[in-house]
Amino acid sequence: MYTLSDFDFKLPAELIAQTALANRSASRLLEVDNTCTPAHLTNRRFAELPTCIAAGDLLVFNDTQVLKARFLGSKASGGKIEVLIERIIGARTALAQVRASKRPAVGSTLRLADAFEVTIGEPSKADATAPFYTLHFPADCLSLIERYGRLPLPPYITHAPDATDETRYQTVYAANPGAVAAPTAGLHFDQALLAQLDAHGVQRATLTLHVGAGTFQPVRTENLAEHRMHSEWYQISPSLVEAIARTRAAGRRVIAVGTTSLRALEAAAQISAAQGAGIDPLRAGSGETDIFITPGYRFRLVDQLITNFHLPKSTLLMLVCAFAGFDTIHTAYQYAIAQKYRFFSYGDAMFLTHRPC
């Protein structure tokens, strides 16, 4: 029975990547072969990924697009506030976190980016420590967000976002606006690498999971069973369901690009199982998921995972431990630190194979 402390590790601050590399696929890739004991670790460049994947395997990408979701502003009283859009829920409405010296009153107004005003609606009761408010915009909120908002770089990246970040903190295949954090494993792919994978006979498919601010929510309790995840919206298309069925029938591998793709697939598979899908492990559709994957979880669909290195004590570190094995990940992380791999969103990547704990 693991506790929060089991997922802590010491990371030198200089290994936290603050900027993206000049070329996306120039990042490093730690291939982890955990079919043997101890796991065999191979240092690669991400551009070598096609050598790790066989023709007929299926890569599943998350095509969410990051919103310019952060705003600085003020209350009517003049007090300073910061707003982080969590998700768009209507043409003129969005859920958001509002950081202020005093919680704003329902019905009050906030001026954002010194450009327009929003009206505060009722707070969500999903998390009493950091409630989400409904914000009512004066016009189409997506247009206003993209025009006046700032890119919401993660809190461990210390510089203000610039024009380079606006390109590089977005995947080259982003298509559906709605995330407040990037699906960072996908940041390593460029068009040349995608073309090389196509030529190699690797299949590609997409889903959408809009990554929420909850991805950075700390786990505050030693007992992992007491932690509650924020929910995130996802959509699985019929074409993806068909691609996975075809891949599995051919005995090939389903490879999730990033933990967000994996979470969406596993959440949908859970629902399909609960609905009595029988031998069909996945159904198309959309929904909300607050799935929290920890060691002991039984994976249904994903054989391999491409993922970045994650924060200590984070839910994503727990997920990769569940996927590849606690001891394997512990060994791989200590090796990566010794080899000076770059960590977190702008950092390097791992290629993992599922191994039940």
Protein Blocks (a to p, Z undefined) as FASTA:
>chain_A
ZZfklmgccddfklpcfbdcfblklpccddddfkbccdddddddfklmmmmpcehiacdd
dfbdcddfbccdddfkopacddddfbdcbfkbccdddddfbdcdehiacdehhlaccddd
dddfkbmklccdddddfbdfklmmmmmmccdddfklmbdcdfklmmmmccfkbcbghifb
dcfklmmpcfklmmmmmmnopacddddddddfklmpccfbfblmlpccddddddddfklm
mmmmmmmmnopacddehjklmmmmmmmmmmmmmnonojalbdcdddddfbdcdehiacfk
bmbdcdddddehiaklmmmmmmnopklmmmmmmmmmmnopaehjllccdddddddZZ
